[in-house]
């Protein structure tokens, strides 16, 4: 059985140096072929690029995570310039999106300015012909779909997606991809999404170093956890584990042009 996996969304730069060394040293043993490493802002993007220079298994994506204060105009311009300059080494633009959790904590946060920044990043993805990695859940997801449709962006990856059935159907119709974290093992909401979404557009991720509960509680988030996700997905899809491994691996390679 071929049980190769790719972590389609991890914040490797957010691990401690000791943790990063451990993760990278254990990838081969864990049968992890590559890490799609997303970035949170310009400084994070520069660090992710540095890590990629040191290890070819690290595939860097550059972006601005929306669950934080907006960058200044100057900072946003610098990030877009960095993306432009490093487009040949960049596998995707990401992580980008809209600030759902930030708005839950602070009702005074306006989504409009984040939409404007995201629109610029979506336009950049289209201009550079690069995939885009999105943080867009619940009521934010249809707004992001509107932008993707406006600029005819086909290669959209909604990481750790959560949302209603109508949005799921819209995303699937457009051929967008989603990725599933290890919480699929114990979260019914995620399990329902896996049942509803076509396997042809599903990937797996850790979103590390974000920690997980259930059987993973108390453990450092490691790409090897994805093997448990694959087994659960095969159960939810009533398919063989071998087929799910193969299809998800192929989905990820195709989407990220590996």
C-alpha positions as CSV (number, residue, x, y, z in Angstrom):
1,X,0.0,0.0,0.0
2,X,1.2,3.5,-0.9
3,X,0.6,5.6,2.2
4,X,2.5,8.8,1.2
5,X,1.1,12.0,2.5
6,X,1.6,15.8,2.1
7,X,0.7,18.2,4.8
8,X,-1.2,20.8,2.8
9,X,-1.2,23.5,5.4
10,X,1.3,24.1,8.2
11,X,2.9,27.1,9.9
12,X,6.4,25.7,10.2
13,X,7.9,29.0,11.1
14,X,5.7,29.2,14.3
15,X,7.3,26.1,15.8
16,X,10.3,26.5,18.1
17,X,13.7,25.7,16.6
18,X,13.8,22.4,18.5
19,X,10.3,21.4,17.4
20,X,11.1,22.2,13.7
21,X,14.3,20.1,13.9
22,X,12.2,17.2,15.2
23,X,9.4,17.6,12.7
24,X,11.8,17.7,9.7
25,X,14.0,14.8,11.0
26,X,10.9,12.6,11.4
27,X,9.2,13.3,8.0
28,X,10.7,10.3,6.2
29,X,9.8,8.0,9.1
30,X,6.2,9.4,9.1
31,X,6.0,9.0,5.3
32,X,5.4,12.7,4.7
33,X,6.8,13.8,1.4
34,X,6.3,17.6,1.6
35,X,5.0,20.4,3.7
36,X,2.9,23.3,2.2
37,X,4.2,26.0,4.6
38,X,2.0,29.1,4.8
39,X,2.9,32.5,6.2
40,X,1.2,35.0,8.5
41,X,2.8,38.3,7.3
42,X,5.9,39.7,5.6
43,X,8.3,38.7,8.3
44,X,6.8,35.2,8.4
45,X,7.0,35.0,4.6
46,X,10.7,35.8,4.7
47,X,11.3,33.2,7.4
48,X,9.3,30.6,5.5
49,X,11.4,31.3,2.4
50,X,14.6,30.9,4.4
51,X,13.4,27.5,5.7
52,X,12.5,26.4,2.2
53,X,16.1,27.2,1.0
54,X,17.4,24.8,3.7
55,X,15.0,21.9,2.9
56,X,13.4,21.2,-0.5
57,X,10.5,19.4,1.2
58,X,9.3,22.7,2.4
59,X,7.0,24.4,-0.2
60,X,6.6,28.0,0.7
61,X,3.4,30.2,0.4
62,X,3.4,33.9,1.2
63,X,0.5,35.9,2.6
64,X,-1.2,37.7,5.4
65,X,-3.3,35.8,8.0
66,X,-6.5,37.7,8.6
67,X,-6.9,37.0,12.3
68,X,-4.8,40.0,13.2
69,X,-4.7,43.7,12.9
70,X,-4.5,44.9,9.3
71,X,-1.1,45.8,7.9
72,X,-0.4,49.5,7.1
73,X,-0.6,50.5,3.4
74,X,3.2,50.5,3.3
75,X,3.3,47.0,4.8
76,X,0.7,45.6,2.4
77,X,2.7,47.1,-0.5
78,X,5.9,45.5,0.7
79,X,4.2,42.1,1.0
80,X,2.8,42.3,-2.5
81,X,6.3,43.3,-3.8
82,X,7.9,40.4,-1.9
83,X,5.4,38.0,-3.5
84,X,6.1,39.5,-6.9
85,X,9.9,39.2,-6.5
86,X,9.8,35.6,-5.2
87,X,7.0,34.2,-7.3
88,X,9.3,31.5,-8.8
89,X,10.0,30.1,-5.4
90,X,6.5,30.5,-4.1
91,X,4.1,27.5,-4.4
92,X,1.0,29.6,-3.6
93,X,-0.3,32.8,-2.0
94,X,-1.4,32.1,1.6
95,X,-2.6,32.1,4.2
96,X,-5.1,34.9,3.3
97,X,-8.8,35.5,4.0
98,X,-11.2,37.2,6.4
99,X,-11.1,37.6,10.1
100,X,-14.0,35.5,11.5
101,X,-12.7,34.8,15.0
102,X,-11.3,38.3,15.4
103,X,-14.7,39.7,14.7
104,X,-16.3,37.4,17.2
105,X,-13.9,38.7,19.9
106,X,-14.3,42.4,18.9
107,X,-17.5,43.4,17.2
108,X,-16.0,46.8,16.3
109,X,-13.7,45.2,13.7
110,X,-14.8,46.0,10.2
111,X,-14.6,43.3,7.6
112,X,-14.6,45.7,4.7
113,X,-10.9,46.6,4.9
114,X,-10.0,43.0,5.1
115,X,-12.1,42.3,2.0
116,X,-10.1,45.1,0.2
117,X,-6.8,43.5,1.1
118,X,-8.0,40.0,0.2
119,X,-9.2,41.3,-3.2
120,X,-5.7,42.6,-3.9
121,X,-4.1,39.2,-3.0
122,X,-6.7,37.3,-5.1
123,X,-5.9,39.6,-8.0
124,X,-2.2,38.9,-7.5
125,X,-2.8,35.1,-7.5
126,X,-4.6,35.4,-10.8
127,X,-1.9,37.6,-12.3
128,X,0.9,35.2,-11.2
129,X,-1.1,32.1,-12.0
130,X,-0.6,30.7,-8.5
131,X,-3.0,28.8,-6.2
132,X,-4.4,30.6,-3.2
133,X,-4.8,29.3,0.3
134,X,-7.8,30.7,2.2
135,X,-9.0,31.2,5.7
136,X,-12.7,31.7,5.1
137,X,-15.3,30.0,7.2
138,X,-19.1,30.3,7.9
139,X,-20.6,33.6,6.6
140,X,-17.2,34.8,5.3
141,X,-16.9,32.0,2.8
142,X,-19.6,33.2,0.3
143,X,-17.9,36.6,0.2
144,X,-14.6,35.0,-0.7
145,X,-16.4,32.9,-3.3
146,X,-17.8,36.1,-4.8
147,X,-14.2,37.4,-5.2
148,X,-12.9,34.2,-6.6
149,X,-15.7,34.1,-9.2
150,X,-15.2,37.8,-10.0
151,X,-11.5,37.2,-11.0
152,X,-12.1,33.7,-12.4
153,X,-9.7,32.0,-9.9
154,X,-9.9,28.3,-10.2
155,X,-7.2,27.1,-7.8
156,X,-8.6,28.0,-4.4
157,X,-7.8,26.0,-1.3
158,X,-10.2,26.6,1.7
159,X,-8.2,25.3,4.6
160,X,-10.0,23.8,7.7
161,X,-13.2,24.8,6.1
162,X,-16.5,25.1,8.1
163,X,-19.7,26.3,6.5
164,X,-23.3,25.6,5.4
165,X,-24.4,23.1,2.8
166,X,-25.3,25.8,0.3
167,X,-21.8,27.2,0.4
168,X,-20.3,23.6,0.2
169,X,-22.3,23.0,-2.9
170,X,-21.2,26.3,-4.5
171,X,-17.5,25.6,-3.7
172,X,-17.7,22.0,-5.0
173,X,-19.4,23.2,-8.2
174,X,-16.6,25.7,-8.8
175,X,-14.0,23.0,-8.2
176,X,-12.4,24.6,-5.1
177,X,-10.5,22.4,-2.7
178,X,-10.8,21.9,1.0
179,X,-8.4,20.4,3.6
180,X,-9.2,18.5,6.7
181,X,-7.2,18.7,10.0
182,X,-6.8,15.9,12.6
183,X,-10.0,17.1,14.3
184,X,-11.9,15.1,11.7
185,X,-11.2,12.1,14.0
186,X,-13.5,13.6,16.8
187,X,-15.5,16.6,15.4
188,X,-18.9,15.8,14.0
189,X,-19.1,19.1,12.2
190,X,-16.0,18.3,10.2
191,X,-17.1,14.7,9.6
192,X,-20.3,16.0,8.0
193,X,-18.3,18.3,5.7
194,X,-16.1,15.4,4.6
195,X,-19.2,13.3,3.9
196,X,-20.7,16.1,1.8
197,X,-17.5,17.2,-0.2
198,X,-16.3,15.3,-3.2
199,X,-13.2,13.3,-2.4
200,X,-11.7,14.5,-5.7
201,X,-11.2,18.0,-4.0
202,X,-10.1,17.0,-0.5
203,X,-6.7,17.4,1.0
204,X,-5.3,16.9,4.5
205,X,-3.4,19.3,6.8
206,X,-2.3,19.9,10.4
207,X,-2.4,23.7,10.6
208,X,0.4,23.0,13.1
209,X,1.5,24.1,15.6
210,X,-2.2,24.4,16.4
211,X,-3.0,21.7,19.1
212,X,-5.7,19.1,18.9
213,X,-7.9,17.3,21.3
214,X,-9.1,13.7,21.5
215,X,-6.4,11.1,20.9
216,X,-3.9,14.0,20.1
217,X,-4.4,15.9,23.3
218,X,-1.2,17.0,24.9
219,X,0.9,16.1,21.9
220,X,2.9,18.5,19.7
221,X,1.0,18.8,16.4
222,X,3.0,16.6,13.9
223,X,2.4,15.9,10.2
224,X,2.3,12.2,11.0
225,X,-1.1,12.8,12.7
226,X,-2.5,13.0,9.2
227,X,-2.5,9.2,8.9
228,X,-5.2,9.1,11.5
229,X,-7.2,11.7,9.4
230,X,-6.9,9.5,6.3
231,X,-8.2,6.5,8.1
232,X,-11.2,8.5,9.4
233,X,-11.9,10.0,5.9
234,X,-11.9,6.5,4.4
235,X,-14.5,5.4,7.0
236,X,-16.7,8.5,6.4
237,X,-16.5,8.0,2.6
238,X,-17.0,4.2,2.8
239,X,-13.9,3.7,0.8
240,X,-10.7,1.7,1.1
241,X,-7.8,3.3,3.1
242,X,-5.6,2.6,0.1
243,X,-7.8,4.5,-2.3
244,X,-8.1,7.5,0.0
245,X,-4.4,7.7,0.5
246,X,-3.9,7.6,-3.3
247,X,-6.6,10.1,-4.2
248,X,-5.7,12.7,-1.5
249,X,-2.0,12.5,-2.4
250,X,-2.8,12.9,-6.1
251,X,-5.2,15.8,-5.3
252,X,-2.5,17.7,-3.4
253,X,0.1,17.1,-6.1
254,X,-2.3,18.2,-8.8
255,X,-3.5,21.3,-7.0
256,X,0.0,22.5,-6.0
257,X,1.6,21.4,-9.3
258,X,4.2,19.2,-7.5
